[in-house]
Amino acid sequence: MFKTLGTPNERCWPGVTNLRYFRALSFPKHPPALRALFATTGGVTLSADGIDLLSRLLAYDPAARISAADALRHPWLAAT
């Protein structure tokens, strides 16, 4: 996941550097956007709602991550 999202840092996950086992690893500073990963070249595409849900599910900061209840009410799941 780090290869996709980049290394967690204080900007996207406040307090991450204070976690007991955190150690900064060397991952891409500018990972590819999720939209680029789901381009039509791979045969799998996601709508804007799908990209939104996926990015909210993959948020590093647990406080910023979408809850299971909210994810189940997300428009992308209503559309599928």
C-alpha positions in Angstrom: 0.0 0.0 0.0 2.8 2.4 0.8 4.0 2.0 -2.8 0.6 3.2 -4.0 -0.1 5.9 -1.5 3.4 7.1 -0.5 5.0 7.2 2.8 2.8 8.2 5.7 3.8 11.6 7.2 2.6 14.2 9.6 0.6 16.0 6.9 -1.6 13.0 6.0 -1.5 11.3 9.5 -0.9 13.6 12.4 1.1 11.8 15.1 2.4 9.0 12.9 6.0 9.7 13.7 5.2 9.3 17.4 4.0 5.8 17.0 6.1 3.2 18.7 7.2 1.2 15.6 7.1 4.0 13.0 10.2 4.4 11.0 10.4 6.5 7.9 10.9 4.3 4.8 11.9 5.4 1.4 8.8 5.3 -0.8 7.9 7.5 -3.7 7.2 11.1 -2.5 4.6 11.5 -5.2 2.8 8.3 -5.7 0.5 7.8 -8.7 -3.0 9.1 -8.3 -5.6 6.4 -7.7 -7.4 7.6 -10.9 -4.2 6.9 -12.9 -4.0 3.4 -11.3 -7.6 2.6 -12.5 -7.2 3.9 -16.0 -8.7 1.9 -18.8 -5.3 0.4 -19.7 -5.7 -2.2 -16.9 -9.2 -3.2 -17.9 -10.6 -2.1 -14.5 -12.1 1.4 -14.3 -13.7 3.3 -11.4 -16.1 6.2 -11.6 -15.4 9.4 -9.7 -17.5 8.0 -6.8 -15.5 4.8 -6.8 -12.2 6.7 -6.6 -13.7 8.8 -3.8 -14.7 5.7 -1.8 -11.4 4.0 -2.4 -9.3 7.0 -1.3 -11.4 7.4 1.8 -11.0 3.7 2.7 -7.2 4.0 2.2 -6.7 7.1 4.3 -3.6 6.7 6.5 -5.1 8.6 9.5 -7.6 6.4 11.2 -9.5 9.5 12.3 -9.8 10.6 8.7 -10.8 7.2 7.3 -14.4 6.6 6.4 -16.3 4.4 8.8 -17.9 1.1 7.7 -21.4 2.5 8.2 -20.6 5.6 6.1 -18.9 3.4 3.5 -22.0 1.3 3.1 -24.1 4.5 2.5 -21.6 5.8 -0.1 -23.1 6.7 -3.5 -20.7 4.3 -5.3 -22.3 1.3 -3.5 -25.8 2.5 -4.2 -24.9 2.7 -7.9 -23.6 -0.9 -8.1 
